[in-house]
């Protein structure tokens, strides 16, 4: 298929205009205050919004090249662009299938756990997003984007900086950094009979200790019915040392939701209550 057939807009301005007022039948996802997904041809969609970044597009492209597509499908990214209002646009393959609102069937849960094992077979010595840059996503919110990590020691310090006096420190040095998705949820999985599941939304993905995948699932375990609890139970068990780090990381994450911490790299440990708490 030619580029003009895949992306039937001669100019970026025409694409932006189409996305601003798309036909109802082309809207695949239209969160009121979030990113949107619009079908722009028989073979392509565009994901766009203020929260859509070049790093997400590059993450997805790099993971697409890594994985075995017999195990997990990923939409191929064709292009990333920005408009003058700082909205990002990722043009990628359209993937046919359905998203299941209720996802509790044991075989499907086991399939997702196997996909996470497959991702974890890829490793790197430097923590952070696949495409480089600062960490992003729920696990690092609201302090995401503060600074990129160059070493596991810096990653460990970042988490321990968010613990209060007397709370047990995390020990991340010596734990392997593996590819983690960090946003596995029913809304991000497309199913089609006879094909591998398609995993979407790679904004949070990066190389981190595998325990981070467990932490995210624990944070959201009360959402999406029983999916996250079932997935936690199906995921390959962590080694003892790594499993013990879940508690301090989750404690640090909980602290982040309650307090404003000074910038990590300043090595100042003072904190102040967040507004409204």
Phi, psi and omega per residue, in radians:
X1 nan 2.350 -3.135
X2 -1.286 2.824 3.121
X3 -1.064 -0.661 -3.129
X4 -1.173 -0.528 3.077
X5 -1.315 -0.642 -3.138
X6 -1.237 -0.787 -3.114
X7 -2.156 1.576 -2.978
X8 -1.428 0.792 3.113
X9 -2.325 1.993 -3.102
X10 -1.071 -0.511 -3.095
X11 -2.271 2.748 3.071
X12 -1.075 -0.666 -3.118
X13 -1.039 -0.668 3.121
X14 -1.202 -0.646 3.067
X15 -1.116 -0.804 3.137
X16 -1.045 -0.721 -3.127
X17 -1.144 -0.705 3.119
X18 -1.113 -0.756 -3.120
X19 -1.172 -0.520 -3.140
X20 -1.210 -0.564 -3.115
X21 -2.441 1.179 -3.075
X22 -1.372 2.682 2.992
X23 -1.057 2.525 -3.085
X24 -0.938 -0.690 -3.060
X25 -1.241 -0.198 3.138
X26 -1.624 -0.156 -3.073
X27 -1.448 2.044 3.122
X28 -1.721 -0.559 3.115
X29 -2.598 2.236 -3.054
X30 -2.482 1.097 3.116
X31 -1.087 2.317 -3.057
X32 -0.955 -0.679 -3.093
X33 -2.132 0.361 -3.092
X34 -2.211 -2.838 3.132
X35 -1.315 2.749 -3.098
X36 -2.139 2.680 3.074
X37 -2.213 2.153 -3.082
X38 -2.162 2.350 3.064
X39 -1.440 2.182 -3.059
X40 -1.919 -0.167 3.061
X41 -2.854 -3.136 -3.137
X42 -1.156 -0.360 -3.033
X43 -2.078 0.001 -3.028
X44 -2.478 2.646 3.026
X45 -2.271 2.860 3.008
X46 -2.208 2.250 3.007
X47 -1.759 2.240 -3.079
X48 -2.558 2.741 3.118
X49 2.710 3.010 3.135
X50 -1.108 -0.541 -3.112
X51 -1.480 0.025 3.139
X52 -1.604 2.148 -3.008
X53 -2.154 2.843 3.065
X54 -1.082 -0.625 3.128
X55 -1.063 -0.720 3.097
X56 -1.053 -0.798 3.141
X57 -1.068 -0.743 -3.125
X58 -1.247 -0.657 3.024
X59 -0.943 -0.912 -3.073
X60 -1.082 -0.725 3.133
X61 -1.106 -0.760 -3.106
X62 -1.197 -0.701 3.122
X63 -1.202 -0.635 3.076
X64 -0.956 -0.699 -3.128
X65 -1.298 -0.412 -3.068
X66 -1.453 -0.778 -2.847
X67 -1.405 2.843 3.015
X68 -1.509 1.990 -3.054
X69 -1.291 -0.095 2.986
X70 -1.364 -0.309 3.137
X71 -1.731 -0.758 -3.140
X72 -2.574 2.309 3.066
X73 -1.622 2.569 3.095
X74 -2.405 2.325 3.112
X75 -1.095 2.316 3.101
X76 -1.283 2.282 3.119
X77 -1.500 2.320 3.139
X78 -1.847 -0.494 -3.065
X79 -2.931 2.638 2.977
X80 -2.265 2.370 3.083
X81 -2.498 2.802 3.042
X82 -2.052 2.587 2.958
X83 -1.713 -3.111 -3.062
X84 -1.403 0.074 3.045
X85 -1.935 0.320 3.061
X86 1.181 0.409 3.001
X87 -1.522 2.395 3.084
X88 -1.690 2.622 -3.136
X89 -2.293 2.088 3.042
X90 -1.887 2.032 3.073
X91 -1.654 2.156 -3.038
X92 -2.506 2.968 3.104
X93 -1.064 2.486 2.937
X94 -1.348 2.291 3.120
X95 -1.977 2.059 -3.136
X96 -1.331 2.565 3.127
X97 2.567 -2.908 -3.127
X98 -2.327 2.619 3.037
X99 -1.751 2.208 -3.096
X100 -1.624 2.137 3.116
X101 -1.190 -0.676 3.072
X102 -1.857 2.082 -3.076
X103 -2.295 1.535 -3.082
X104 -2.344 -0.008 -3.117
X105 -1.161 2.232 -3.005
X106 -0.939 -0.716 -3.103
X107 -1.173 -0.654 3.110
X108 -1.185 -0.714 3.099
X109 -1.064 -0.771 3.129
X110 -1.098 -0.626 3.117
X111 -1.118 -0.738 3.125
X112 -1.169 -0.703 3.091
X113 -1.067 -0.662 3.109
X114 -1.158 -0.669 3.085
X115 -1.083 -0.734 3.110
X116 -1.104 -0.645 3.060
X117 -1.109 -0.705 3.124
X118 -1.105 -0.785 3.103
X119 -1.044 -0.699 -3.096
X120 -1.240 -0.099 3.082
X121 -1.378 -0.148 3.089
X122 -1.781 2.333 -3.076
X123 -2.379 2.925 -3.124
X124 -2.733 2.766 -3.116
X125 -1.614 -0.288 -3.135
X126 -1.832 2.189 -3.138
X127 -1.315 2.757 3.050
X128 2.152 -3.108 -3.124
X129 -0.950 2.621 3.135
X130 -0.973 -0.713 -3.088
X131 -1.500 0.047 -3.090
X132 1.548 3.003 3.122
X133 1.745 -2.901 -3.058
X134 -1.465 2.644 3.121
X135 -1.135 2.671 -3.071
X136 -2.530 2.632 3.005
X137 2.067 3.099 -3.044
X138 -0.948 -0.749 -3.049
X139 -1.126 -0.469 -3.115
X140 -1.799 0.008 -3.120
X141 -1.317 2.429 0.111
X142 -1.682 0.201 -3.064
X143 -1.691 0.261 3.134
X144 -1.083 2.644 3.087
X145 1.421 0.092 -3.085
X146 -1.149 -0.815 3.138
X147 -2.964 2.628 3.053
X148 -1.284 2.722 3.089
X149 -1.720 2.395 3.086
X150 -1.805 -0.384 -3.099
X151 -2.516 2.862 3.045
X152 -1.157 -0.561 3.094
X153 -1.031 -0.741 3.100
X154 -1.150 -0.696 3.085
X155 -1.070 -0.777 3.124
X156 -1.087 -0.773 3.133
X157 -1.079 -0.703 -3.132
X158 -0.982 -0.776 3.140
X159 -1.268 -0.766 -3.093
X160 -1.188 -0.443 3.066
X161 -1.108 -0.334 -3.091
X162 -1.803 0.244 3.025
X163 -1.736 2.594 3.135
X164 -1.571 2.803 3.120
X165 -0.926 2.321 3.120
X166 1.631 -0.235 3.119
X167 -1.487 2.478 -3.055
X168 -1.152 2.271 -3.114
X169 -1.316 2.623 3.043
X170 -1.403 2.529 3.092
X171 -2.119 1.611 -3.061
X172 -1.712 -0.334 -3.131
X173 -1.151 2.356 -3.094
X174 1.661 -0.157 3.102
X175 -1.638 2.314 -3.087
X176 -1.120 2.465 3.059
X177 -1.659 2.114 -3.099
X178 -2.194 2.891 -3.129
X179 -1.250 2.129 -3.135
X180 -2.148 2.474 3.108
X181 -1.433 -0.838 3.049
X182 1.201 0.312 2.994
X183 -2.696 0.753 -3.135
X184 -1.369 2.079 -3.125
X185 -2.702 2.756 -3.126
X186 -0.914 -0.628 -3.108
X187 -1.153 -0.312 -3.073
X188 -1.844 0.338 3.134
X189 -2.263 2.185 3.112
X190 -1.896 2.212 -3.076
X191 -1.911 2.443 3.022
X192 -2.525 2.283 -3.094
X193 -0.960 2.270 3.069
X194 1.475 0.009 3.137
X195 -2.240 2.778 3.091
X196 -1.141 2.603 3.074
X197 -1.041 2.637 3.078
X198 -1.836 2.157 3.141
X199 -1.790 2.230 -3.097
X200 -2.112 3.086 3.136
X201 1.115 1.453 -3.075
X202 -1.798 0.404 -3.092
X203 -1.118 -0.600 -3.037
X204 -1.651 -0.123 -2.965
X205 -1.176 2.646 3.126
X206 -3.128 -3.081 3.095
X207 -1.716 1.975 -3.075
X208 -2.533 2.936 2.978
X209 -1.014 2.444 -3.075
X210 -1.048 -0.402 3.122
X211 -1.042 -0.422 3.138
X212 -1.099 -0.594 3.093
X213 -1.111 -0.678 3.082
X214 -1.166 -0.701 -3.128
X215 -1.066 -0.798 -3.133
X216 -1.096 -0.776 3.131
X217 -1.093 -0.596 3.103
X218 -1.204 -0.681 3.141
X219 -1.080 -0.659 -3.051
X220 -1.840 0.319 -2.977
X221 -1.125 -0.333 -3.140
X222 -1.593 0.125 3.104
X223 -1.810 2.881 3.009
X224 0.989 0.762 3.130
X225 1.116 -2.294 -3.115
X226 -1.759 0.134 -3.028
X227 -0.936 -0.895 -3.009
X228 -1.207 -0.648 3.086
X229 -1.146 -0.761 3.120
X230 -1.106 -0.698 3.135
X231 -1.177 -0.725 3.087
X232 -0.975 -0.734 -3.122
X233 -1.240 -0.429 -3.094
X234 -1.592 -0.332 -3.082
X235 -1.192 2.556 -3.140
X236 -1.022 2.282 -3.049
X237 -1.055 2.469 3.084
X238 -1.383 2.693 2.994
X239 -1.178 2.743 -3.008
X240 -0.947 -0.842 -3.116
X241 -1.032 -0.789 -3.109
X242 -1.216 -0.688 3.141
X243 -1.062 -0.584 -3.116
X244 -1.218 -0.282 -3.115
X245 -1.481 -0.164 3.135
X246 -1.083 -0.777 -3.080
X247 -1.073 -0.878 3.128
X248 -1.142 -0.607 3.110
X249 -1.155 -0.749 3.113
X250 -1.174 -0.585 3.084
X251 -1.147 -0.754 3.101
X252 -1.097 -0.715 3.109
X253 -1.090 -0.751 3.102
X254 -1.066 -0.715 3.108
X255 -1.080 -0.663 -3.141
X256 -1.094 -0.512 -3.132
X257 -1.332 -0.266 -3.073
X258 -1.898 -0.465 -3.030
X259 -2.247 2.708 2.962
X260 -1.656 2.135 3.115
X261 -1.727 2.526 3.060
X262 -1.155 2.756 -3.113
X263 -0.913 2.312 -3.051
X264 -0.988 -0.779 -2.970
X265 -1.284 -0.175 3.058
X266 -1.358 -0.240 -3.119
X267 0.988 0.595 3.027
X268 -1.809 2.233 -2.997
X269 -1.740 0.032 3.127
X270 -1.144 2.572 3.068
X271 -2.472 2.825 -3.139
X272 -2.375 2.599 -3.125
X273 -1.041 2.456 3.064
X274 -1.202 2.712 3.126
X275 -1.106 2.433 3.102
X276 1.469 0.088 3.122
X277 -2.017 nan nan
